[in-house]
Amino acid sequence: MENELFEIVDTVNSEHYKWGDKCDGWHFVKSDSLSVIKETMPPTTKEALHYHDKAQQFFYILSGIATFEINGLVYNVGQNRGICIKPGIKHRISNNSDSDLEFIVVSEPKSHGDRVNIDENK
């Protein structure tokens, strides 16, 4: 940490992880009460349908167009726009375009360990 009062973060000095099919994430803030992550999704990728018991999530699109499925309805959210998803709401994000999707996802409290995947084969 650069300073006891603050830390300047970016994709170079943040914890990186891979998820889904060739997607990337960087933890900018990682605490029990708050998670701030930058994620990228290559073209034609999507995550599994799921919900969170406790965490609400706010997605802010940096570039590209995100397609959200929320409780069975589809919403497209473009650059410089955001969407808030409350706990218990079934959702997933997809990149149906031919260019990378970049976004910030803020979870309060953290969503890791609070995710329930939906079995779509039932």
N, C-alpha and C positions, 0 to 999 in steps of 0.2 A: 504494500500500500504506500502510495506516495506521501500521504499526509494522514494524520489521525482523524481529521475532520472531513476529508473528501478523497475521492479517487477518480482520476480521469480514465475512462475506459474506451476501448475500441476493439475491433476484431483481431488486432495484433496481440494485445495483452490480456484478453479474456479467454476463459475456458471454452474450448471448441468441442463440439460433438457432432456425430453423424446420426441421422434418424431417417426412417422410412426408406424410400428408394432414391439414394444419392442426394438427400437433402442435408443442409448444414445448419447448425445453430451455434450461437455464442452467448454465454451467460454474462450479461452486463451487471445485473444485480441478482444475487442468489442467497436469499435468506428464507426462514420459515414463514415470514409474514408477507414477503413480496418477492416476485420474480420478474425481471426484465430481460428479455431475450431478443436478439436479432436472428431471424431465420431466412434462409433462401431455399426456394423450391425450383428445380429445373422444370422445363416444359413437360406437360402431360403427367404430372405427379399429383398424388393425393394422399391424405392421411386416413387412418381408419376412423369410422364413425364411433363417437364416444361422448361421454359427459363427465363432469366433475361434480363430486358430492358437495364440496365446500367452496372451491375456487370460482371466482368470476374472472373472465378474461376480456381484455381489450386488445384488439388487433388494429394496428395502424399501418397502412400500406405505403411503403416507400417508393416502390416501382412495380409496374405490372398491374394486372387485374386478378384479384383473388375471387374465386368462386366459393361461397359458403353454402353448405347444406345445413339448415337449422330447423329442427323438428319437421323434416320432410320437405321444406320449401327451399328454393334456390335463390341466392342473392349474389350479385356481382358488385364488388367493392374495388374502386380504382384508386390510383395514386393520390396521396394527400387526403384520404378519407379513412375513417375508422368504423369499427363495429364492436359493441359490447355484448358479451354473452354471459348470462347469469348462471349460477350453479344449477345443476340438474337438467340443463337443456342439451338435448342431443345435437351434436354438430360435428362438422369436419371442414377443413379447408382444402381446396384443390387449385392447381394451376393448369387450366385448360388451354393456355395460350402457347405460342411458339417462342416465347422469351422467358427469361428468369423472372420469378416473383420474389421480391424482397419486402420484409415486413418486420415490425416490432410487435411482440406479444407481451403484454403485462398481465401477470396473474396475481390475484390477491385473495387469500394467501397463496403460497406457491402451489402449482398444479401437479408437480412431480410427486407421485405416491397417492394422488387423489383422482386418478384417471380410471374410468370404467369403460372398457371397450365393449361395443355392441356386436353380438354375433349376428351378422346379416344373413346367415344361412338358415336361420330358424323360421 
